[in-house]
Amino acid sequence: MDPAIWYIFAGCMLVLLALSSTLIDRSPASPAMIYLALGMIVGPLGADVIRLDLAEDAHLIEQFAEVAVLISVFTAGLKMATSVDDGRWALPVRLAFLALPLTVALVAGVAMLGWGFSLGMAMLLGGIVAPTDPVLASAVQVSHERDRDKLRFSLTGEAGLNDGTAFPFVILGLTLATLGHEPWLWLKWISADVLWPVLGGLALGALCGTAIGRVVVFLRTRHAEALGLDEFLALGLIALANGLAVLLSTYGFLAVFAAGLALRRIATPRGAVPTTRRASSTGGSATDPATAPAALANAMLDLNTSLERLAEVSVVFLTGVLVGMVHLTTEALLIGALLHLIIRPASIALTLWRSDTTLTHRALIGWFGVRGVGSLYYLGYAGAHGVAAPEIQQLGTIVLVTIAMSVIVHGVSVTPLMRWYDAHRRARPHR
């Protein structure tokens, strides 16, 4: 396809989406459904002007989706104005460290028993589809740093954490699928792929976010320097945290999420209530010690929210193109349906048993296990790291069908369910 046509098409699509954004927001279809449909229209299912191959273009898919996830997890961290010792963190931690492994195990079991997958391929499939998505799930996450709702906080924290906690299972699946069962595999996996990458990534990201945030606030409040250009600070912090994480063999998604959390904590000291005033990053509030931290965090949040929307458009459009490249199979439909309707709700019910959540919370958390950009990233990662073309095509069919199902069923249900939930919560504020 001529590059000029790419530019023209991309420009027309973005302008059209911008002009029709209000109409899209009022329609029963979610924006993601529109982007997915546009991708399918220009892909092999429609005009056939864009073609991609899951095996040959795996590295491109991996990098494209990685940028979207990094922006989104950083944004999620910036929204969560609460200290790590806040009791509400118990739920996202349970979801990321208990519900996700349980989901991986159940998906792997279904793939092995129902369709004869090998252990490695089954584990890889489970790791790819288990994490919930920080990009497409924004409608059910906290909308700003003052949002204290338990449901939204849990889903936001889960999406921020589990794109990193899924990585060990993807690595384990890749190892088993491509190298077989090596001596000391499990011990090496726990130490080298679980403990250090997870804990190291969180610690590294927290250190980066805290250090950069404090330096900028110091320069602004003491010397009236480092004002403006917050977009460079946001992108620079994302790139720095991710780059250091990769260099030190830790998980970049966790590091970037922790960096966003740390930056927000500087803006909201322990015991403080997040301000309702949007402080300017270039006016007097940017140099006032009382408002400078909030000005910095809020400016980054505003920027990243816009970048997140652009990432959503781009990657879901790409997913629509890829959907047209696979052949729909009964296997993909059944595994996708089982994941959304049985495996995810069952994992949540078991994980949150005897927690301080209501039945409504557990039901909605179980339903809103949105799959999307994170799964697309892991699919590209698998294709770029040794999985053969026939296997990546089989995995890709299941993953892409699962994502498309999620975009449709969650896109249709999110607005009425969240309206009902908000009305239910207002009627029972103590719940």
Stockholm file with secondary structure:
# STOCKHOLM 1.0

chainA/1-431         MDPAIWYIFAGCMLVLLALSSTLIDRSPASPAMIYLALGMIVGPLGADVIRLDLAEDAHLIEQFAEVAVLISVFTAGLKMATSVDDGRWALPVRLAFLALPLTVALVAGVAMLGWGFSLGMAMLLGGIVAPTDPVLASAVQVSHERDRDKLRFSLTGEAGLNDGTAFPFVILGLTLATLGHEPWLWLKWISADVLWPVLGGLALGALCGTAIGRVVVFLRTRHAEALGLDEFLALGLIALANGLAVLLSTYGFLAVFAAGLALRRIATPRGAVPTTRRASSTGGSATDPATAPAALANAMLDLNTSLERLAEVSVVFLTGVLVGMVHLTTEALLIGALLHLIIRPASIALTLWRSDTTLTHRALIGWFGVRGVGSLYYLGYAGAHGVAAPEIQQLGTIVLVTIAMSVIVHGVSVTPLMRWYDAHRRARPHR
#=GR chainA/1-431 SS CCHHHHHHHHHHHHHHHHHTHHHHHHSSSCHHHHHHHHHHHHSTTTTCCCCCCTTTTHHHHHHHHHHHHHHHHHHHHHHCCSCTTSGGGHHHHHIIIIIHHHHHHHHHHHHHHHHCCCHHHHHHHHHHHSSCCTTGGGGGSCCSTTCCCHHHHHHHHHHHHHHHHTHHHHHHHHHHHHTCCCTTHHHHIIIIIIIHHHHHHHHHHHHHHHHHHHHHHHHHHHHSCSCSCHHHHHHHHHHHHHHHHHHTTSCHHHHHHHHHHHHHHHHSCTTCCCCSSCCCSSSGGGTSTTTHHHHHHHHHHHHHHHHHHHHHHHHHHHHHHHHTTSCCCHHHHHHHHHIIIIIHHHHHHHHTTTSSCCHHHHHHHHHCCCCSHHHHHHHHHHHHTTCCHHHHHHHHHHHHHHHHHHHHHHHHHHHHHHHHHHHHHHHSTTC
#=GC SS_cons         CCHHHHHHHHHHHHHHHHHTHHHHHHSSSCHHHHHHHHHHHHSTTTTCCCCCCTTTTHHHHHHHHHHHHHHHHHHHHHHCCSCTTSGGGHHHHHIIIIIHHHHHHHHHHHHHHHHCCCHHHHHHHHHHHSSCCTTGGGGGSCCSTTCCCHHHHHHHHHHHHHHHHTHHHHHHHHHHHHTCCCTTHHHHIIIIIIIHHHHHHHHHHHHHHHHHHHHHHHHHHHHSCSCSCHHHHHHHHHHHHHHHHHHTTSCHHHHHHHHHHHHHHHHSCTTCCCCSSCCCSSSGGGTSTTTHHHHHHHHHHHHHHHHHHHHHHHHHHHHHHHHTTSCCCHHHHHHHHHIIIIIHHHHHHHHTTTSSCCHHHHHHHHHCCCCSHHHHHHHHHHHHTTCCHHHHHHHHHHHHHHHHHHHHHHHHHHHHHHHHHHHHHHHSTTC
//
